[in-house]
Amino acid sequence: MTKTALLALLIAGSVTLAGSASMAEMVKYKVENDGIKASLTGKAGDVKNGRKVAINRKKGNCLACHASKHIKDQLFHGEIGPELDGASERYSEAELRLRLVNAQMVNEDTMMPAFYKNTGLTRVRKKFIGKTILTAQEIEDVLAFLKTLK
């Protein structure tokens, strides 16, 4: 097993699905031009909660792969994904939303987990089958937080 594959397994294993959406709760969304334009919830994300979700090692766990100069209070930032700072300058809101929902729709070889997908997954523990990592509102919250990282 390569280091990259092992790291992907460790990252996936460290993310829990507490507060996730089940099949019945999944919000339908439309992918257009490499993005999801419409909010999954119809309301703005909460920046403060987005930060909490992003840095939570059992939720978003963004720092496992990404670094940010704006998140100095957290140790051990990852280096395999692009820096979070400036993400909203590099990508539109729609593109960022799609990457959070399911980054594999943009890059099938990405190690980034699909945070809002509950089907077509492999090696899922029984208690997590049919659930997403993040809820639709948590996706919007993380997106709102990312937009503040200039």
PEPE-V657577 format. One record per backbone hydrogen bond with DSSP energy under -0.5 kcal/mol. NH is the residue of the N-H (numbers start at 1). CO is the residue of the C=O. If there is no record, write none. Layout:
nh=(NH	NH)
co=(CO	CO)
This chain:
nh=(6	7	8	9	10	11	12	13	14	14	15	15	16	16	20	23	25	26	26	32	32	35	36	37	47	50	51	52	53	54	55	56	59	60	61	61	62	63	64	65	66	71	74	78	78	81	84	85	86	87	88	89	90	91	96	97	98	99	100	101	102	103	105	106	107	110	115	115	116	117	128	129	129	130	131	132	134	139	140	141	142	143	144	145	146	147	148	149	149	150)
co=(2	3	4	5	6	7	8	9	10	11	11	12	14	58	17	130	22	22	23	30	35	32	94	35	45	46	47	48	49	50	51	52	56	53	53	56	54	54	61	62	62	68	71	63	66	65	67	67	149	84	146	86	86	87	92	93	94	95	96	97	98	99	102	103	103	107	100	113	101	114	125	125	126	118	128	21	115	135	136	137	138	139	140	141	142	143	145	145	146	148)
